Structures are given as C-alpha cells and as structure tokens.
Amino acid sequence: MSRHRLRHRAEPTVADLGASTCRYKDPRFAEVAVKVFPGEHHVTQLNNEMLVTILGSCVAACIRDPLAAVGGMNHFMLPGSGNSTHDPLSSGMRYGNVAMERLINDILVRGGRRERLEIKVFGGGNVLNMGSKIGHRNADFVEEYLAAEGLRIVAAHLRGILPRRVHYFPATGKVMLIELPRTEQRAVIENETRYKSRLESEPVTGSAELF
C-alpha cells in the first residue's frame, strides 16, 4: 500500500456520503472513478476503474484476484449481525458479515479463487462520540472475520480517530490513502450519524443467496 498526500481535493466529498453509487471521469488519475458509499459494494474487471470512498467509523475491504483480474470494494457501518448470513434478517449490506460475503462471492463468481485473494482493509476510526466505539468494533470484526475464513490481510490502516479517504485501483492493487483534516471531520461525523440513525429506523429487508 502506498500512502500519499493528494495535492488537489479528491472525490468524493464528505457531502456525498449516503448517495447512490456513481461514476465520473477523474482527469487527475486518467481513470473512471466509482464512488462506493455506505452499505454498497462494487466489483470490476475493467482495468481503468478506480474505487473511491470516505471512511469514518465505517470499514472498507479492498479485495482482488490478480490472476483473474477482478477486484472490488465494500463499505459497511456495523459489524456482524449475529445471525447466519443465510438468514434474511442479516441480508442488509449494513452488516459487515454480509458485506464481506457479498464482495468475496461476487469476485469468486467472476473467476476469482479464494487462495489467490489479495485483501486490504481500512477505516474503523472512532470518530463518532459513542461509548460503544463502533469504529474499533468494526476493525475488530473485519480482522476476526478474515482470520476465521483463513484469508490473510496483506495491508491495513485501521482504528485511530481520524476519517480517511481511500482510492483503490483493483487492476493493480494500489491504494492511495489520506487522513482527512479536521476541517472535514465534522461533515464526516454528521453524515455517518445520519446514516446510522437511518439504519436504526429502517428494517432489514430482502434475502441473499450466498455460497
């Protein structure tokens, strides 16, 4: 993983958190950028896509199979639901166990192999003023989940107290990460607080076929 200070303001902005996944052309990188928002994941086999997300207490896993040339990113707010991933009540991408299952499975169905997966994980900062320390719980979860699955983490930037912006290039595995300045932290906190409140008020719907 390489960690760089970006000279120019990078997309997405913190005001974008909670929007729908969208693409835009980023001339600075000569790539098609895909924003991955909370509760989403994106998998690609294109060699010119860059996945971008902003993380406060949330965690994102960046996973690829370099031989199959497929990779992707997820973004989740809450650790495991405590239910089986085959239970419809655990099917929301809000939960880390479902987010990890879906990302890995979507890579495998596109030709990836578990033994070749290159895994990098980011986020889990304690940016929300909550006694439960949800950020560190998310970081603990993703480490424990991958260890239980026998999947090795090759790079990580977890915990701490600062939000992060992550740029991931699935074609090469390169990651560019920047910790956000204090001037942007308030907006990250406000967006994650609203997102968490929405999760608490909305029921989990739908089911997932995982394998």
C-alpha positions as CSV (number, residue, x, y, z in Angstrom):
1,M,0.0,0.0,0.0
2,S,1.3,3.5,-0.8
3,R,0.1,6.4,1.2
4,H,0.2,9.8,-0.4
5,R,-0.9,13.4,0.3
6,L,-3.1,14.4,-2.6
7,R,-2.4,17.9,-3.8
8,H,-5.9,18.5,-5.0
9,R,-9.2,17.9,-3.3
10,A,-10.2,14.3,-4.2
11,E,-13.6,12.9,-4.9
12,P,-15.9,12.1,-3.3
13,T,-16.6,15.0,-0.9
14,V,-17.9,14.3,2.5
15,A,-21.3,15.8,1.5
16,D,-21.7,12.8,-0.9
17,L,-21.9,10.2,1.9
18,G,-25.2,8.3,1.7
19,A,-25.8,9.0,-2.0
20,S,-26.1,6.3,-4.7
21,T,-23.1,4.7,-6.4
22,C,-22.0,6.8,-9.3
23,R,-19.2,7.1,-11.8
24,Y,-17.2,10.1,-13.0
25,K,-14.1,10.7,-15.1
26,D,-11.2,11.8,-12.9
27,P,-8.7,13.6,-15.1
28,R,-6.0,13.6,-12.4
29,F,-5.7,9.8,-12.5
30,A,-6.9,9.3,-16.1
31,E,-9.4,6.8,-14.6
32,V,-13.1,6.2,-14.3
33,A,-13.8,6.7,-10.6
34,V,-16.6,4.8,-8.9
35,K,-17.8,6.1,-5.5
36,V,-18.6,3.4,-3.0
37,F,-21.0,4.6,-0.4
38,P,-22.1,3.1,3.0
39,G,-24.0,-0.1,2.5
40,E,-22.7,-0.7,-1.0
41,H,-20.0,-2.7,-2.8
42,H,-18.6,-2.6,-6.3
43,V,-16.7,-5.3,-8.3
44,T,-15.0,-4.7,-11.6
45,Q,-12.9,-6.4,-14.2
46,L,-12.1,-3.2,-16.0
47,N,-8.5,-2.0,-15.9
48,N,-9.3,1.7,-15.8
49,E,-11.6,1.9,-12.8
50,M,-10.6,3.5,-9.5
51,L,-12.9,2.9,-6.5
52,V,-13.2,5.7,-4.0
53,T,-14.7,6.0,-0.6
54,I,-14.7,8.1,2.6
55,L,-14.5,6.2,5.9
56,G,-15.1,7.5,9.5
57,S,-16.2,4.7,11.8
58,C,-17.0,2.5,8.7
59,V,-14.7,-0.1,7.3
60,A,-13.9,-0.9,3.6
61,A,-12.3,-4.1,2.4
62,C,-10.4,-3.9,-0.9
63,I,-10.1,-7.4,-2.4
64,R,-8.8,-8.7,-5.7
65,D,-7.6,-11.8,-7.5
66,P,-4.7,-10.5,-9.6
67,L,-4.7,-13.6,-11.9
68,A,-8.4,-13.4,-12.7
69,A,-8.1,-9.6,-13.0
70,V,-11.2,-9.0,-10.8
71,G,-11.5,-6.9,-7.7
72,G,-13.8,-4.7,-5.7
73,M,-14.5,-2.7,-2.5
74,N,-17.3,-2.8,0.1
75,H,-18.2,-0.2,2.8
76,F,-20.1,-1.2,5.9
77,M,-21.2,0.6,9.1
78,L,-22.0,-2.2,11.5
79,P,-20.1,-5.4,12.5
80,G,-21.7,-8.8,12.1
81,S,-25.4,-9.1,12.7
82,G,-25.1,-12.1,15.0
83,N,-27.3,-14.2,12.7
84,S,-26.4,-16.6,10.0
85,T,-25.7,-15.0,6.7
86,H,-28.4,-17.2,5.2
87,D,-31.0,-15.6,7.5
88,P,-33.0,-12.9,5.5
89,L,-32.8,-10.7,8.6
90,S,-29.0,-10.4,8.1
91,S,-29.1,-9.7,4.4
92,G,-28.6,-5.9,4.6
93,M,-25.2,-4.6,3.4
94,R,-25.2,-2.5,6.6
95,Y,-23.7,-5.6,8.3
96,G,-20.0,-6.5,8.0
97,N,-20.6,-10.2,7.7
98,V,-23.0,-9.7,4.7
99,A,-20.8,-7.1,3.1
100,M,-17.8,-9.3,3.2
101,E,-19.7,-12.4,2.0
102,R,-21.2,-10.5,-1.0
103,L,-17.9,-8.9,-2.0
104,I,-16.0,-12.1,-1.9
105,N,-18.7,-14.1,-3.6
106,D,-19.0,-11.6,-6.4
107,I,-15.3,-11.9,-7.0
108,L,-15.4,-15.7,-7.0
109,V,-18.3,-15.9,-9.5
110,R,-16.2,-13.8,-11.9
111,G,-13.4,-16.3,-11.8
112,G,-11.6,-15.4,-8.6
113,R,-10.1,-18.1,-6.3
114,R,-10.1,-17.8,-2.5
115,E,-6.4,-18.9,-2.3
116,R,-5.3,-16.0,-4.5
117,L,-7.3,-13.2,-2.9
118,E,-5.3,-10.1,-2.0
119,I,-7.0,-8.3,0.8
120,K,-6.5,-4.8,2.2
121,V,-8.7,-3.2,4.9
122,F,-9.2,0.4,6.0
123,G,-11.2,2.6,8.4
124,G,-12.7,1.9,11.8
125,G,-11.8,5.2,13.3
126,N,-13.6,6.2,16.5
127,V,-14.9,9.4,15.0
128,L,-18.4,9.1,16.4
129,N,-18.9,10.3,20.0
130,M,-20.3,7.0,21.2
131,G,-19.4,4.8,24.2
132,S,-19.7,1.7,22.1
133,K,-16.6,2.7,20.0
134,I,-18.3,1.4,16.8
135,G,-15.3,2.2,14.7
136,H,-12.9,-0.1,16.6
137,R,-15.6,-2.8,16.8
138,N,-15.8,-2.7,13.0
139,A,-12.0,-3.0,12.8
140,D,-12.0,-5.9,15.2
141,F,-14.8,-7.6,13.3
142,V,-13.1,-7.5,9.9
143,E,-9.8,-8.9,11.3
144,E,-11.7,-11.6,13.1
145,Y,-13.9,-12.5,10.1
146,L,-11.0,-12.8,7.7
147,A,-8.9,-14.9,10.3
148,A,-11.9,-17.2,10.7
149,E,-12.2,-17.6,6.9
150,G,-8.5,-18.3,6.6
151,L,-7.9,-15.2,4.5
152,R,-4.8,-13.2,5.0
153,I,-4.7,-9.4,5.2
154,V,-1.8,-8.0,3.2
155,A,-2.2,-4.4,4.1
156,A,-4.3,-2.4,6.7
157,H,-4.9,1.0,8.1
158,L,-7.4,0.6,10.9
159,R,-8.6,2.3,14.1
160,G,-7.3,5.6,15.2
161,I,-9.6,8.7,15.5
162,L,-9.4,10.3,12.0
163,P,-11.6,9.8,8.9
164,R,-9.9,8.6,5.8
165,R,-10.3,8.9,2.0
166,V,-9.3,5.7,0.1
167,H,-8.6,5.4,-3.6
168,Y,-8.3,1.8,-4.7
169,F,-7.1,0.5,-8.1
170,P,-8.3,-3.1,-8.5
171,A,-6.3,-3.7,-11.7
172,T,-3.0,-3.2,-9.8
173,G,-3.9,-3.4,-6.2
174,K,-2.6,0.1,-5.5
175,V,-4.1,2.1,-2.7
176,M,-3.8,5.8,-2.1
177,L,-5.0,6.9,1.4
178,I,-5.2,10.2,3.1
179,E,-6.3,11.0,6.6
180,L,-8.8,13.9,6.4
181,P,-8.0,17.3,8.0
182,R,-10.0,18.5,11.0
183,T,-11.9,20.9,8.8
184,E,-13.6,17.9,7.1
185,Q,-14.2,15.7,10.1
186,R,-17.4,17.4,11.2
187,A,-19.1,16.7,7.9
188,V,-18.0,13.0,8.0
189,I,-19.3,12.6,11.6
190,E,-22.6,14.3,10.7
191,N,-23.1,12.1,7.6
192,E,-22.3,8.9,9.5
193,T,-24.5,9.8,12.4
194,R,-27.5,10.4,10.0
195,Y,-26.7,7.1,8.2
196,K,-26.6,5.2,11.5
197,S,-29.9,6.8,12.6
198,R,-31.5,5.7,9.3
199,L,-30.2,2.1,9.8
200,E,-31.7,2.0,13.3
201,S,-35.1,3.2,12.0
202,E,-35.3,1.1,8.8
203,P,-35.9,-2.7,8.9
204,V,-33.6,-5.0,7.1
205,T,-35.3,-6.4,4.0
206,G,-34.5,-8.9,1.3
207,S,-32.5,-12.1,1.2
208,A,-29.2,-13.1,-0.2
209,E,-28.1,-16.4,-1.8
210,L,-24.5,-16.8,-0.5
211,F,-22.2,-19.6,-1.4
